[in-house]
Amino acid sequence: KYSDPSRLIAFNYLNIDLFFFYIPVANIIGFSNEFVLFQLNKILPWKRYMLPRFSAGYFVSFVVAAIIVFVTISLINKQSLNYYFQNQLSEDQIQLLLKLLVILSFILFVYNLLHLALYSYQSFFINSLKIRRMKREQMDLHIEALKNQLTPHYLFNNLNTISALLLS
């Protein structure tokens, strides 16, 4: 079933020549999505808009990656993008494109989920550091207040003892 020659020819996307094209395209998708998500963090910060930020990040990442995939496919086939919107694609090409988009959508979902998890961890870590720093400052202030209470009392007792010794 899977060793059918016509099936293997139809899905010849594991060609070694194309393999060297997939790696740079994957890097371009990764860097472009990282840039887009960084810009999106300025518009929709995670802290105030967690669910809309996650949804918008996923949608924008998918759109950017889909555009890059379509441009890449058109470069591989040496055809313009209008070809895909004006002419019919073969059934095998449609299946391959759909599989690629499903895999891409899953990868981008996990990628945005990791962004959310890293933001949550970073936010938790920063807040716990702030709490520890505030507790430390509070303890330092408390110790300083105790020192200020102790020093005048100790000095007053010493002066009373010295004056009592001098008078006697």
N, C-alpha and C positions, 0 to 999 in steps of 0.2 A: 504494500500500500504506500509506504513512505519512500520506497526505492523506485517508484515509477519514474522513468526518464523524463516524461513530459512535465511531471510535477517538479522535478529537480531543475529543469531548464526554466520553468516559469518563476521559480523562487531562487534565482541565481544572485541573491543579494549578499551572499557570503563570498563573493569574488574577492580575491586578494587585492586587486586594484582598487576596489571600492573600500576595502578595509582601511587603507591609508587615507581615504577621504572621510570616513566616519569619525575617526579620532579627532581631527581638527574641528569637525562640525559639532561633535559633542562638547568640546572645549568652548567653542563659540557660544553654544546654547548655555552652558554653565556660567560663563563670564557675563553674558548679556543678561541672564536672569538674576545674577547677583547684583549687577548694576541697577536693574529695574527695581528689584526688591529694596535696595538701599535708598533709591529715590522715593519709593513708596513709603518707606519708614518715615520720611520727612513729612509726607502728606497725611498719612494715617498712622500715627504712632501706636505701637502695640498696647501701651498702657491704657489709653483711653478707648480704643476701638479694636478690641481683640478679635471678635468674630468677623466684623466687616474687613479688618486688615487681613485675616487669614483667607477669607473668600476672595477679596480683591487680589491678593498676592497669588493665589492659585490660578485665578482667571487670567491675570496679566501674564503670568509665567507661561501658561498654556498657549496663549495667543502668540507671544513672542517666539516660543519654541516651534509652534506650528508654522509661523511665517518662515522661520529659518529652515525648517524641513522642506517646505514647498520650494523655497529658493534653491536649496541644495539639490532637490530632485530635478528641478528644471535645469540646473547647471550640469548635472550628471547626464541628463538626456539631451542637453544642448538645445533646449527649446525655451520659448518664453513662457512666462506664467499665464499669459492669455490662452495658451494652448489648453491648459487644464480646465479653464472655465468655458472655452468655446467647443472643444472636441470631447468626445466620450473617451473615458479611460477604459482599458480592458478590465475584465472581471478580476484577473490576477493582480493587476496594479491596484485596483480598488481594495481588494482583500489585504494586500500588503500595506497599503496606506492606512487602512482602518486598524490593522494590528499594530502598526507603528504608533498611531495616535493613541490607542488604548494603553500601550506600554508607556508611552510618554506621559499620558495623563496620570497614570499610577505613580511613576517616578516623581513627577512634579508634586503630586499630593504628599508623598512621603517627604520630599525636599522641603515643602512649606511646613509640614508638621514638625520636621527637625528644627526649622527656623523658630517656630513657636516654642518648642521645648527648650532650645538654647536661650531664647529671650527670657522664658520663665525662670530657668536656672540662673541666668545672669542677674535677673531682677531680684530673685530670692537671695542670692549670694551677696549682692550689693546691700540689700536691706539688712541682712543679718550682720554685715560688717558695720553698717551705720548704727545698729542697735548696740553692738559690742563697744563701739567707740563712744557712744553716748553713756553707756553704763560705766565705762572706764573714766570718762570725764566727770561723771557724777560721783564716783568713788574718790577721785582726786580732790574734788571740791569738798567732799565730806571730810576727808583727811585733813585738808587745809583748814577747814572750820574748826576741827578738833584741836589742831595745833594752835590756832589763834586763841581758842578758849583755854588751852593748857598753859601757854607761855605767860600770859599776864598773871594767872593764878600762881604758877610756880615762882615767878619773879616776886610777886607780892609776899609769898610765904618766906622766901629767902631774905628779902629785905626786913621782914618782921623778925626773923630769927637773928639777923645781924644787929638790928637795933636793940633787940632784947639783950644780946650778949654785950653790946657796948654800954648799955645803961646799967647793967648789973655789976 
